[in-house]
C-alpha cells in the first residue's frame, strides 16, 4: 500500500532528523524526542536548561546498498 510506504518514509525522516538534533545538542536520548518537533521544519528552536538553542537541519536522501536512505545533520547556530 502506497500510504503505508509514505507513512513509513515520513516516520523515518522525522526520526533521523530528531536523532541529528539530539546528537548536535550533545544530549542524545537525554533530550526526549517527543520534546521537540522537526516535521516540516529546517530550523529548530529548543529550550534546554532554560537556554534557547537553535539548530539548522540539513536533510538529504541517498541510495545505499540499493535502499533509499534518509540522512540528516543538525548544526547548532
mmCIF file of the N, C-alpha and C atoms, coordinates in Angstrom:
data_MODEL
# 
_entry.id   MODEL 
# 
loop_
_atom_site.group_PDB 
_atom_site.id 
_atom_site.type_symbol 
_atom_site.label_atom_id 
_atom_site.label_alt_id 
_atom_site.label_comp_id 
_atom_site.label_asym_id 
_atom_site.label_entity_id 
_atom_site.label_seq_id 
_atom_site.pdbx_PDB_ins_code 
_atom_site.Cartn_x 
_atom_site.Cartn_y 
_atom_site.Cartn_z 
_atom_site.occupancy 
_atom_site.B_iso_or_equiv 
_atom_site.pdbx_formal_charge 
_atom_site.auth_seq_id 
_atom_site.auth_comp_id 
_atom_site.auth_asym_id 
_atom_site.auth_atom_id 
_atom_site.pdbx_PDB_model_num 
ATOM 1   N N  . UNK A 1 1  ? 0.843  -1.180 0.000  1.00 0.00 ? 1  UNK A N  1 
ATOM 2   C CA . UNK A 1 1  ? 0.000  0.000  0.000  1.00 0.00 ? 1  UNK A CA 1 
ATOM 3   C C  . UNK A 1 1  ? 0.888  1.243  0.000  1.00 0.00 ? 1  UNK A C  1 
ATOM 4   N N  . UNK A 1 2  ? 0.635  2.168  -0.909 1.00 0.00 ? 2  UNK A N  1 
ATOM 5   C CA . UNK A 1 2  ? 1.468  3.364  -1.022 1.00 0.00 ? 2  UNK A CA 1 
ATOM 6   C C  . UNK A 1 2  ? 1.386  4.244  0.221  1.00 0.00 ? 2  UNK A C  1 
ATOM 7   N N  . UNK A 1 3  ? 0.216  4.322  0.844  1.00 0.00 ? 3  UNK A N  1 
ATOM 8   C CA . UNK A 1 3  ? 0.092  5.138  2.051  1.00 0.00 ? 3  UNK A CA 1 
ATOM 9   C C  . UNK A 1 3  ? 0.977  4.610  3.178  1.00 0.00 ? 3  UNK A C  1 
ATOM 10  N N  . UNK A 1 4  ? 1.063  3.296  3.307  1.00 0.00 ? 4  UNK A N  1 
ATOM 11  C CA . UNK A 1 4  ? 1.936  2.703  4.330  1.00 0.00 ? 4  UNK A CA 1 
ATOM 12  C C  . UNK A 1 4  ? 3.396  3.026  4.055  1.00 0.00 ? 4  UNK A C  1 
ATOM 13  N N  . UNK A 1 5  ? 3.786  2.937  2.797  1.00 0.00 ? 5  UNK A N  1 
ATOM 14  C CA . UNK A 1 5  ? 5.167  3.244  2.416  1.00 0.00 ? 5  UNK A CA 1 
ATOM 15  C C  . UNK A 1 5  ? 5.460  4.711  2.692  1.00 0.00 ? 5  UNK A C  1 
ATOM 16  N N  . UNK A 1 6  ? 4.527  5.590  2.325  1.00 0.00 ? 6  UNK A N  1 
ATOM 17  C CA . UNK A 1 6  ? 4.710  7.023  2.555  1.00 0.00 ? 6  UNK A CA 1 
ATOM 18  C C  . UNK A 1 6  ? 4.802  7.327  4.049  1.00 0.00 ? 6  UNK A C  1 
ATOM 19  N N  . UNK A 1 7  ? 3.925  6.721  4.836  1.00 0.00 ? 7  UNK A N  1 
ATOM 20  C CA . UNK A 1 7  ? 3.944  6.942  6.288  1.00 0.00 ? 7  UNK A CA 1 
ATOM 21  C C  . UNK A 1 7  ? 5.248  6.443  6.894  1.00 0.00 ? 7  UNK A C  1 
ATOM 22  N N  . UNK A 1 8  ? 5.717  5.306  6.441  1.00 0.00 ? 8  UNK A N  1 
ATOM 23  C CA . UNK A 1 8  ? 6.973  4.751  6.946  1.00 0.00 ? 8  UNK A CA 1 
ATOM 24  C C  . UNK A 1 8  ? 8.145  5.656  6.587  1.00 0.00 ? 8  UNK A C  1 
ATOM 25  N N  . UNK A 1 9  ? 8.141  6.177  5.364  1.00 0.00 ? 9  UNK A N  1 
ATOM 26  C CA . UNK A 1 9  ? 9.205  7.082  4.924  1.00 0.00 ? 9  UNK A CA 1 
ATOM 27  C C  . UNK A 1 9  ? 9.204  8.358  5.757  1.00 0.00 ? 9  UNK A C  1 
ATOM 28  N N  . UNK A 1 10 ? 8.023  8.936  5.986  1.00 0.00 ? 10 UNK A N  1 
ATOM 29  C CA . UNK A 1 10 ? 7.936  10.162 6.786  1.00 0.00 ? 10 UNK A CA 1 
ATOM 30  C C  . UNK A 1 10 ? 8.379  9.915  8.223  1.00 0.00 ? 10 UNK A C  1 
ATOM 31  N N  . UNK A 1 11 ? 7.975  8.794  8.795  1.00 0.00 ? 11 UNK A N  1 
ATOM 32  C CA . UNK A 1 11 ? 8.383  8.457  10.162 1.00 0.00 ? 11 UNK A CA 1 
ATOM 33  C C  . UNK A 1 11 ? 9.896  8.338  10.253 1.00 0.00 ? 11 UNK A C  1 
ATOM 34  N N  . UNK A 1 12 ? 10.500 7.684  9.282  1.00 0.00 ? 12 UNK A N  1 
ATOM 35  C CA . UNK A 1 12 ? 11.954 7.533  9.258  1.00 0.00 ? 12 UNK A CA 1 
ATOM 36  C C  . UNK A 1 12 ? 12.640 8.892  9.105  1.00 0.00 ? 12 UNK A C  1 
ATOM 37  N N  . UNK A 1 13 ? 12.111 9.746  8.224  1.00 0.00 ? 13 UNK A N  1 
ATOM 38  C CA . UNK A 1 13 ? 12.680 11.081 8.026  1.00 0.00 ? 13 UNK A CA 1 
ATOM 39  C C  . UNK A 1 13 ? 12.658 11.887 9.324  1.00 0.00 ? 13 UNK A C  1 
ATOM 40  N N  . UNK A 1 14 ? 11.541 11.822 10.039 1.00 0.00 ? 14 UNK A N  1 
ATOM 41  C CA . UNK A 1 14 ? 11.406 12.549 11.309 1.00 0.00 ? 14 UNK A CA 1 
ATOM 42  C C  . UNK A 1 14 ? 12.386 11.997 12.337 1.00 0.00 ? 14 UNK A C  1 
ATOM 43  N N  . UNK A 1 15 ? 12.466 10.677 12.436 1.00 0.00 ? 15 UNK A N  1 
ATOM 44  C CA . UNK A 1 15 ? 13.365 10.073 13.426 1.00 0.00 ? 15 UNK A CA 1 
ATOM 45  C C  . UNK A 1 15 ? 14.819 10.451 13.155 1.00 0.00 ? 15 UNK A C  1 
ATOM 46  N N  . UNK A 1 16 ? 15.239 10.392 11.896 1.00 0.00 ? 16 UNK A N  1 
ATOM 47  C CA . UNK A 1 16 ? 16.625 10.712 11.537 1.00 0.00 ? 16 UNK A CA 1 
ATOM 48  C C  . UNK A 1 16 ? 16.938 12.165 11.895 1.00 0.00 ? 16 UNK A C  1 
ATOM 49  N N  . UNK A 1 17 ? 16.007 13.081 11.619 1.00 0.00 ? 17 UNK A N  1 
ATOM 50  C CA . UNK A 1 17 ? 16.219 14.498 11.939 1.00 0.00 ? 17 UNK A CA 1 
ATOM 51  C C  . UNK A 1 17 ? 16.265 14.713 13.453 1.00 0.00 ? 17 UNK A C  1 
ATOM 52  N N  . UNK A 1 18 ? 15.377 14.052 14.190 1.00 0.00 ? 18 UNK A N  1 
ATOM 53  C CA . UNK A 1 18 ? 15.383 14.199 15.654 1.00 0.00 ? 18 UNK A CA 1 
ATOM 54  C C  . UNK A 1 18 ? 16.686 13.669 16.246 1.00 0.00 ? 18 UNK A C  1 
ATOM 55  N N  . UNK A 1 19 ? 17.142 12.544 15.734 1.00 0.00 ? 19 UNK A N  1 
ATOM 56  C CA . UNK A 1 19 ? 18.396 11.974 16.218 1.00 0.00 ? 19 UNK A CA 1 
ATOM 57  C C  . UNK A 1 19 ? 19.566 12.920 15.939 1.00 0.00 ? 19 UNK A C  1 
ATOM 58  N N  . UNK A 1 20 ? 19.552 13.583 14.791 1.00 0.00 ? 20 UNK A N  1 
ATOM 59  C CA . UNK A 1 20 ? 20.612 14.543 14.458 1.00 0.00 ? 20 UNK A CA 1 
ATOM 60  C C  . UNK A 1 20 ? 20.615 15.713 15.445 1.00 0.00 ? 20 UNK A C  1 
ATOM 61  N N  . UNK A 1 21 ? 19.430 16.211 15.798 1.00 0.00 ? 21 UNK A N  1 
ATOM 62  C CA . UNK A 1 21 ? 19.336 17.316 16.761 1.00 0.00 ? 21 UNK A CA 1 
ATOM 63  C C  . UNK A 1 21 ? 19.809 16.859 18.138 1.00 0.00 ? 21 UNK A C  1 
ATOM 64  N N  . UNK A 1 22 ? 19.396 15.672 18.562 1.00 0.00 ? 22 UNK A N  1 
ATOM 65  C CA . UNK A 1 22 ? 19.818 15.151 19.866 1.00 0.00 ? 22 UNK A CA 1 
ATOM 66  C C  . UNK A 1 22 ? 21.342 15.062 19.950 1.00 0.00 ? 22 UNK A C  1 
ATOM 67  N N  . UNK A 1 23 ? 21.960 14.606 18.881 1.00 0.00 ? 23 UNK A N  1 
ATOM 68  C CA . UNK A 1 23 ? 23.424 14.483 18.866 1.00 0.00 ? 23 UNK A CA 1 
ATOM 69  C C  . UNK A 1 23 ? 24.086 15.856 18.838 1.00 0.00 ? 23 UNK A C  1 
ATOM 70  N N  . UNK A 1 24 ? 23.553 16.778 18.025 1.00 0.00 ? 24 UNK A N  1 
ATOM 71  C CA . UNK A 1 24 ? 24.136 18.122 17.943 1.00 0.00 ? 24 UNK A CA 1 
ATOM 72  C C  . UNK A 1 24 ? 24.021 18.853 19.277 1.00 0.00 ? 24 UNK A C  1 
ATOM 73  N N  . UNK A 1 25 ? 22.969 18.559 20.023 1.00 0.00 ? 25 UNK A N  1 
ATOM 74  C CA . UNK A 1 25 ? 22.789 19.176 21.343 1.00 0.00 ? 25 UNK A CA 1 
ATOM 75  C C  . UNK A 1 25 ? 23.727 18.558 22.376 1.00 0.00 ? 25 UNK A C  1 
ATOM 76  N N  . UNK A 1 26 ? 24.321 17.417 22.026 1.00 0.00 ? 26 UNK A N  1 
ATOM 77  C CA . UNK A 1 26 ? 25.242 16.747 22.935 1.00 0.00 ? 26 UNK A CA 1 
ATOM 78  C C  . UNK A 1 26 ? 24.545 15.968 24.037 1.00 0.00 ? 26 UNK A C  1 
ATOM 79  N N  . UNK A 1 27 ? 23.243 15.725 23.858 1.00 0.00 ? 27 UNK A N  1 
ATOM 80  C CA . UNK A 1 27 ? 22.472 15.072 24.912 1.00 0.00 ? 27 UNK A CA 1 
ATOM 81  C C  . UNK A 1 27 ? 21.978 13.684 24.535 1.00 0.00 ? 27 UNK A C  1 
ATOM 82  N N  . UNK A 1 28 ? 22.036 13.332 23.276 1.00 0.00 ? 28 UNK A N  1 
ATOM 83  C CA . UNK A 1 28 ? 21.500 12.045 22.851 1.00 0.00 ? 28 UNK A CA 1 
ATOM 84  C C  . UNK A 1 28 ? 20.070 11.888 23.329 1.00 0.00 ? 28 UNK A C  1 
ATOM 85  N N  . UNK A 1 29 ? 19.743 10.697 23.843 1.00 0.00 ? 29 UNK A N  1 
ATOM 86  C CA . UNK A 1 29 ? 18.379 10.442 24.312 1.00 0.00 ? 29 UNK A CA 1 
ATOM 87  C C  . UNK A 1 29 ? 18.058 11.184 25.605 1.00 0.00 ? 29 UNK A C  1 
ATOM 88  N N  . UNK A 1 30 ? 19.031 11.913 26.165 1.00 0.00 ? 30 UNK A N  1 
ATOM 89  C CA . UNK A 1 30 ? 18.756 12.782 27.304 1.00 0.00 ? 30 UNK A CA 1 
ATOM 90  C C  . UNK A 1 30 ? 17.849 13.941 26.907 1.00 0.00 ? 30 UNK A C  1 
ATOM 91  N N  . UNK A 1 31 ? 17.762 14.211 25.614 1.00 0.00 ? 31 UNK A N  1 
ATOM 92  C CA . UNK A 1 31 ? 16.812 15.181 25.068 1.00 0.00 ? 31 UNK A CA 1 
ATOM 93  C C  . UNK A 1 31 ? 15.672 14.358 24.473 1.00 0.00 ? 31 UNK A C  1 
ATOM 94  N N  . UNK A 1 32 ? 14.551 14.232 25.190 1.00 0.00 ? 32 UNK A N  1 
ATOM 95  C CA . UNK A 1 32 ? 13.477 13.353 24.731 1.00 0.00 ? 32 UNK A CA 1 
ATOM 96  C C  . UNK A 1 32 ? 12.980 13.739 23.332 1.00 0.00 ? 32 UNK A C  1 
ATOM 97  N N  . UNK A 1 33 ? 12.879 12.763 22.432 1.00 0.00 ? 33 UNK A N  1 
ATOM 98  C CA . UNK A 1 33 ? 12.455 13.072 21.065 1.00 0.00 ? 33 UNK A CA 1 
ATOM 99  C C  . UNK A 1 33 ? 11.057 13.680 20.996 1.00 0.00 ? 33 UNK A C  1 
ATOM 100 N N  . UNK A 1 34 ? 10.212 13.405 21.966 1.00 0.00 ? 34 UNK A N  1 
ATOM 101 C CA . UNK A 1 34 ? 8.866  13.972 21.956 1.00 0.00 ? 34 UNK A CA 1 
ATOM 102 C C  . UNK A 1 34 ? 8.840  15.420 22.446 1.00 0.00 ? 34 UNK A C  1 
ATOM 103 N N  . UNK A 1 35 ? 9.984  15.946 22.888 1.00 0.00 ? 35 UNK A N  1 
ATOM 104 C CA . UNK A 1 35 ? 10.021 17.304 23.436 1.00 0.00 ? 35 UNK A CA 1 
ATOM 105 C C  . UNK A 1 35 ? 10.218 18.381 22.374 1.00 0.00 ? 35 UNK A C  1 
ATOM 106 N N  . UNK A 1 36 ? 10.403 17.988 21.114 1.00 0.00 ? 36 UNK A N  1 
ATOM 107 C CA . UNK A 1 36 ? 10.559 18.977 20.047 1.00 0.00 ? 36 UNK A CA 1 
ATOM 108 C C  . UNK A 1 36 ? 10.055 18.402 18.730 1.00 0.00 ? 36 UNK A C  1 
ATOM 109 N N  . UNK A 1 37 ? 9.702  19.294 17.817 1.00 0.00 ? 37 UNK A N  1 
ATOM 110 C CA . UNK A 1 37 ? 9.116  18.901 16.537 1.00 0.00 ? 37 UNK A CA 1 
ATOM 111 C C  . UNK A 1 37 ? 10.060 19.259 15.396 1.00 0.00 ? 37 UNK A C  1 
ATOM 112 N N  . UNK A 1 38 ? 10.203 18.356 14.437 1.00 0.00 ? 38 UNK A N  1 
ATOM 113 C CA . UNK A 1 38 ? 11.067 18.614 13.282 1.00 0.00 ? 38 UNK A CA 1 
ATOM 114 C C  . UNK A 1 38 ? 10.321 18.522 11.956 1.00 0.00 ? 38 UNK A C  1 
ATOM 115 N N  . UNK A 1 39 ? 9.118  17.935 11.976 1.00 0.00 ? 39 UNK A N  1 
ATOM 116 C CA . UNK A 1 39 ? 8.391  17.723 10.720 1.00 0.00 ? 39 UNK A CA 1 
ATOM 117 C C  . UNK A 1 39 ? 8.075  19.061 10.051 1.00 0.00 ? 39 UNK A C  1 
ATOM 118 N N  . UNK A 1 40 ? 8.516  19.213 8.815  1.00 0.00 ? 40 UNK A N  1 
ATOM 119 C CA . UNK A 1 40 ? 8.261  20.433 8.061  1.00 0.00 ? 40 UNK A CA 1 
ATOM 120 C C  . UNK A 1 40 ? 9.112  21.622 8.479  1.00 0.00 ? 40 UNK A C  1 
ATOM 121 N N  . UNK A 1 41 ? 10.126 21.381 9.291  1.00 0.00 ? 41 UNK A N  1 
ATOM 122 C CA . UNK A 1 41 ? 10.978 22.482 9.780  1.00 0.00 ? 41 UNK A CA 1 
ATOM 123 C C  . UNK A 1 41 ? 12.440 22.196 9.463  1.00 0.00 ? 41 UNK A C  1 
ATOM 124 N N  . UNK A 1 42 ? 13.159 23.237 9.124  1.00 0.00 ? 42 UNK A N  1 
ATOM 125 C CA . UNK A 1 42 ? 14.605 23.125 8.923  1.00 0.00 ? 42 UNK A CA 1 
ATOM 126 C C  . UNK A 1 42 ? 15.380 23.887 9.986  1.00 0.00 ? 42 UNK A C  1 
ATOM 127 N N  . UNK A 1 43 ? 14.675 24.710 10.752 1.00 0.00 ? 43 UNK A N  1 
ATOM 128 C CA . UNK A 1 43 ? 15.281 25.437 11.872 1.00 0.00 ? 43 UNK A CA 1 
ATOM 129 C C  . UNK A 1 43 ? 14.493 25.054 13.118 1.00 0.00 ? 43 UNK A C  1 
ATOM 130 N N  . UNK A 1 44 ? 15.211 24.579 14.128 1.00 0.00 ? 44 UNK A N  1 
ATOM 131 C CA . UNK A 1 44 ? 14.582 24.106 15.359 1.00 0.00 ? 44 UNK A CA 1 
ATOM 132 C C  . UNK A 1 44 ? 15.074 24.968 16.513 1.00 0.00 ? 44 UNK A C  1 
ATOM 133 N N  . UNK A 1 45 ? 14.154 25.450 17.317 1.00 0.00 ? 45 UNK A N  1 
ATOM 134 C CA . UNK A 1 45 ? 14.469 26.260 18.498 1.00 0.00 ? 45 UNK A CA 1 
ATOM 135 C C  . UNK A 1 45 ? 14.046 25.447 19.719 1.00 0.00 ? 45 UNK A C  1 
ATOM 136 N N  . UNK A 1 46 ? 15.017 25.089 20.551 1.00 0.00 ? 46 UNK A N  1 
ATOM 137 C CA . UNK A 1 46 ? 14.741 24.229 21.704 1.00 0.00 ? 46 UNK A CA 1 
ATOM 138 C C  . UNK A 1 46 ? 15.267 24.885 22.975 1.00 0.00 ? 46 UNK A C  1 
ATOM 139 N N  . UNK A 1 47 ? 14.459 24.870 24.016 1.00 0.00 ? 47 UNK A N  1 
ATOM 140 C CA . UNK A 1 47 ? 14.906 25.328 25.322 1.00 0.00 ? 47 UNK A CA 1 
ATOM 141 C C  . UNK A 1 47 ? 15.520 24.167 26.091 1.00 0.00 ? 47 UNK A C  1 
ATOM 142 N N  . UNK A 1 48 ? 16.798 24.300 26.434 1.00 0.00 ? 48 UNK A N  1 
ATOM 143 C CA . UNK A 1 48 ? 17.493 23.272 27.209 1.00 0.00 ? 48 UNK A CA 1 
ATOM 144 C C  . UNK A 1 48 ? 18.084 23.958 28.437 1.00 0.00 ? 48 UNK A C  1 
ATOM 145 N N  . UNK A 1 49 ? 17.676 23.517 29.614 1.00 0.00 ? 49 UNK A N  1 
ATOM 146 C CA . UNK A 1 49 ? 18.140 24.126 30.866 1.00 0.00 ? 49 UNK A CA 1 
ATOM 147 C C  . UNK A 1 49 ? 17.933 25.637 30.857 1.00 0.00 ? 49 UNK A C  1 
ATOM 148 N N  . UNK A 1 50 ? 16.743 26.050 30.438 1.00 0.00 ? 50 UNK A N  1 
ATOM 149 C CA . UNK A 1 50 ? 16.344 27.465 30.406 1.00 0.00 ? 50 UNK A CA 1 
ATOM 150 C C  . UNK A 1 50 ? 17.171 28.321 29.452 1.00 0.00 ? 50 UNK A C  1 
ATOM 151 N N  . UNK A 1 51 ? 17.852 27.697 28.502 1.00 0.00 ? 51 UNK A N  1 
ATOM 152 C CA . UNK A 1 51 ? 18.615 28.429 27.483 1.00 0.00 ? 51 UNK A CA 1 
ATOM 153 C C  . UNK A 1 51 ? 18.097 27.997 26.119 1.00 0.00 ? 51 UNK A C  1 
ATOM 154 N N  . UNK A 1 52 ? 17.804 28.984 25.258 1.00 0.00 ? 52 UNK A N  1 
ATOM 155 C CA . UNK A 1 52 ? 17.352 28.660 23.905 1.00 0.00 ? 52 UNK A CA 1 
ATOM 156 C C  . UNK A 1 52 ? 18.524 28.244 23.041 1.00 0.00 ? 52 UNK A C  1 
ATOM 157 N N  . UNK A 1 53 ? 18.336 27.173 22.304 1.00 0.00 ? 53 UNK A N  1 
ATOM 158 C CA . UNK A 1 53 ? 19.336 26.680 21.362 1.00 0.00 ? 53 UNK A CA 1 
ATOM 159 C C  . UNK A 1 53 ? 18.665 26.563 20.001 1.00 0.00 ? 53 UNK A C  1 
ATOM 160 N N  . UNK A 1 54 ? 19.353 27.015 18.961 1.00 0.00 ? 54 UNK A N  1 
ATOM 161 C CA . UNK A 1 54 ? 18.818 26.955 17.605 1.00 0.00 ? 54 UNK A CA 1 
ATOM 162 C C  . UNK A 1 54 ? 19.683 26.013 16.788 1.00 0.00 ? 54 UNK A C  1 
ATOM 163 N N  . UNK A 1 55 ? 19.017 25.146 16.040 1.00 0.00 ? 55 UNK A N  1 
ATOM 164 C CA . UNK A 1 55 ? 19.704 24.175 15.192 1.00 0.00 ? 55 UNK A CA 1 
ATOM 165 C C  . UNK A 1 55 ? 19.162 24.267 13.773 1.00 0.00 ? 55 UNK A C  1 
ATOM 166 N N  . UNK A 1 56 ? 20.054 24.239 12.800 1.00 0.00 ? 56 UNK A N  1 
ATOM 167 C CA . UNK A 1 56 ? 19.670 24.089 11.401 1.00 0.00 ? 56 UNK A CA 1 
ATOM 168 C C  . UNK A 1 56 ? 19.770 22.614 11.063 1.00 0.00 ? 56 UNK A C  1 
ATOM 169 N N  . UNK A 1 57 ? 18.757 22.087 10.400 1.00 0.00 ? 57 UNK A N  1 
ATOM 170 C CA . UNK A 1 57 ? 18.779 20.686 9.987  1.00 0.00 ? 57 UNK A CA 1 
ATOM 171 C C  . UNK A 1 57 ? 18.992 20.625 8.481  1.00 0.00 ? 57 UNK A C  1 
ATOM 172 N N  . UNK A 1 58 ? 19.980 19.864 8.076  1.00 0.00 ? 58 UNK A N  1 
ATOM 173 C CA . UNK A 1 58 ? 20.266 19.623 6.659  1.00 0.00 ? 58 UNK A CA 1 
ATOM 174 C C  . UNK A 1 58 ? 19.892 18.175 6.384  1.00 0.00 ? 58 UNK A C  1 
ATOM 175 N N  . UNK A 1 59 ? 19.002 17.963 5.408  1.00 0.00 ? 59 UNK A N  1 
ATOM 176 C CA . UNK A 1 59 ? 18.486 16.619 5.123  1.00 0.00 ? 59 UNK A CA 1 
ATOM 177 C C  . UNK A 1 59 ? 18.731 16.263 3.668  1.00 0.00 ? 59 UNK A C  1 
ATOM 178 N N  . UNK A 1 60 ? 18.940 15.005 3.431  1.00 0.00 ? 60 UNK A N  1 
ATOM 179 C CA . UNK A 1 60 ? 19.024 14.513 2.060  1.00 0.00 ? 60 UNK A CA 1 
ATOM 180 C C  . UNK A 1 60 ? 18.754 13.022 2.049  1.00 0.00 ? 60 UNK A C  1 
ATOM 181 N N  . UNK A 1 61 ? 18.591 12.496 0.858  1.00 0.00 ? 61 UNK A N  1 
ATOM 182 C CA . UNK A 1 61 ? 18.368 11.060 0.685  1.00 0.00 ? 61 UNK A CA 1 
ATOM 183 C C  . UNK A 1 61 ? 19.436 10.527 -0.255 1.00 0.00 ? 61 UNK A C  1 
ATOM 184 N N  . UNK A 1 62 ? 19.846 9.309  -0.007 1.00 0.00 ? 62 UNK A N  1 
ATOM 185 C CA . UNK A 1 62 ? 20.843 8.648  -0.848 1.00 0.00 ? 62 UNK A CA 1 
ATOM 186 C C  . UNK A 1 62 ? 20.450 7.183  -0.977 1.00 0.00 ? 62 UNK A C  1 
ATOM 187 N N  . UNK A 1 63 ? 20.880 6.583  -2.048 1.00 0.00 ? 63 UNK A N  1 
ATOM 188 C CA . UNK A 1 63 ? 20.665 5.153  -2.211 1.00 0.00 ? 63 UNK A CA 1 
ATOM 189 C C  . UNK A 1 63 ? 21.930 4.456  -1.741 1.00 0.00 ? 63 UNK A C  1 
ATOM 190 N N  . UNK A 1 64 ? 21.783 3.674  -0.682 1.00 0.00 ? 64 UNK A N  1 
ATOM 191 C CA . UNK A 1 64 ? 22.889 2.920  -0.103 1.00 0.00 ? 64 UNK A CA 1 
ATOM 192 C C  . UNK A 1 64 ? 22.521 1.447  -0.127 1.00 0.00 ? 64 UNK A C  1 
ATOM 193 N N  . UNK A 1 65 ? 23.366 0.648  -0.725 1.00 0.00 ? 65 UNK A N  1 
ATOM 194 C CA . UNK A 1 65 ? 23.095 -0.795 -0.852 1.00 0.00 ? 65 UNK A CA 1 
ATOM 195 C C  . UNK A 1 65 ? 21.721 -1.065 -1.454 1.00 0.00 ? 65 UNK A C  1 
ATOM 196 N N  . UNK A 1 66 ? 21.335 -0.222 -2.428 1.00 0.00 ? 66 UNK A N  1 
ATOM 197 C CA . UNK A 1 66 ? 20.064 -0.414 -3.114 1.00 0.00 ? 66 UNK A CA 1 
ATOM 198 C C  . UNK A 1 66 ? 18.845 0.070  -2.354 1.00 0.00 ? 66 UNK A C  1 
ATOM 199 N N  . UNK A 1 67 ? 19.037 0.666  -1.188 1.00 0.00 ? 67 UNK A N  1 
ATOM 200 C CA . UNK A 1 67 ? 17.933 1.156  -0.362 1.00 0.00 ? 67 UNK A CA 1 
ATOM 201 C C  . UNK A 1 67 ? 17.945 2.678  -0.318 1.00 0.00 ? 67 UNK A C  1 
ATOM 202 N N  . UNK A 1 68 ? 16.774 3.305  -0.474 1.00 0.00 ? 68 UNK A N  1 
ATOM 203 C CA . UNK A 1 68 ? 16.666 4.740  -0.288 1.00 0.00 ? 68 UNK A CA 1 
ATOM 204 C C  . UNK A 1 68 ? 16.812 5.027  1.204  1.00 0.00 ? 68 UNK A C  1 
ATOM 205 N N  . UNK A 1 69 ? 17.769 5.864  1.551  1.00 0.00 ? 69 UNK A N  1 
ATOM 206 C CA . UNK A 1 69 ? 18.118 6.110  2.946  1.00 0.00 ? 69 UNK A CA 1 
ATOM 207 C C  . UNK A 1 69 ? 18.002 7.592  3.269  1.00 0.00 ? 69 UNK A C  1 
ATOM 208 N N  . UNK A 1 70 ? 17.406 7.923  4.399  1.00 0.00 ? 70 UNK A N  1 
ATOM 209 C CA . UNK A 1 70 ? 17.299 9.305  4.868  1.00 0.00 ? 70 UNK A CA 1 
ATOM 210 C C  . UNK A 1 70 ? 18.513 9.643  5.710  1.00 0.00 ? 70 UNK A C  1 
ATOM 211 N N  . UNK A 1 71 ? 19.071 10.816 5.471  1.00 0.00 ? 71 UNK A N  1 
ATOM 212 C CA . UNK A 1 71 ? 20.230 11.291 6.226  1.00 0.00 ? 71 UNK A CA 1 
ATOM 213 C C  . UNK A 1 71 ? 19.939 12.705 6.707  1.00 0.00 ? 71 UNK A C  1 
ATOM 214 N N  . UNK A 1 72 ? 20.495 13.071 7.851  1.00 0.00 ? 72 UNK A N  1 
ATOM 215 C CA . UNK A 1 72 ? 20.323 14.426 8.372  1.00 0.00 ? 72 UNK A CA 1 
ATOM 216 C C  . UNK A 1 72 ? 21.510 14.790 9.246  1.00 0.00 ? 72 UNK A C  1 
ATOM 217 N N  . UNK A 1 73 ? 21.858 16.057 9.171  1.00 0.00 ? 73 UNK A N  1 
ATOM 218 C CA . UNK A 1 73 ? 22.875 16.628 10.056 1.00 0.00 ? 73 UNK A CA 1 
ATOM 219 C C  . UNK A 1 73 ? 22.258 17.881 10.666 1.00 0.00 ? 73 UNK A C  1 
ATOM 220 N N  . UNK A 1 74 ? 22.425 18.055 11.964 1.00 0.00 ? 74 UNK A N  1 
ATOM 221 C CA . UNK A 1 74 ? 21.962 19.269 12.629 1.00 0.00 ? 74 UNK A CA 1 
ATOM 222 C C  . UNK A 1 74 ? 23.188 20.058 13.051 1.00 0.00 ? 74 UNK A C  1 
ATOM 223 N N  . UNK A 1 75 ? 23.130 21.357 12.827 1.00 0.00 ? 75 UNK A N  1 
ATOM 224 C CA . UNK A 1 75 ? 24.230 22.217 13.274 1.00 0.00 ? 75 UNK A CA 1 
ATOM 225 C C  . UNK A 1 75 ? 23.675 23.272 14.212 1.00 0.00 ? 75 UNK A C  1 
ATOM 226 N N  . UNK A 1 76 ? 24.372 23.467 15.311 1.00 0.00 ? 76 UNK A N  1 
ATOM 227 C CA . UNK A 1 76 ? 23.961 24.483 16.275 1.00 0.00 ? 76 UNK A CA 1 
ATOM 228 C C  . UNK A 1 76 ? 24.348 25.848 15.725 1.00 0.00 ? 76 UNK A C  1 
ATOM 229 N N  . UNK A 1 77 ? 23.399 26.773 15.785 1.00 0.00 ? 77 UNK A N  1 
ATOM 230 C CA . UNK A 1 77 ? 23.632 28.128 15.268 1.00 0.00 ? 77 UNK A CA 1 
ATOM 231 C C  . UNK A 1 77 ? 24.123 29.015 16.394 1.00 0.00 ? 77 UNK A C  1 
# 
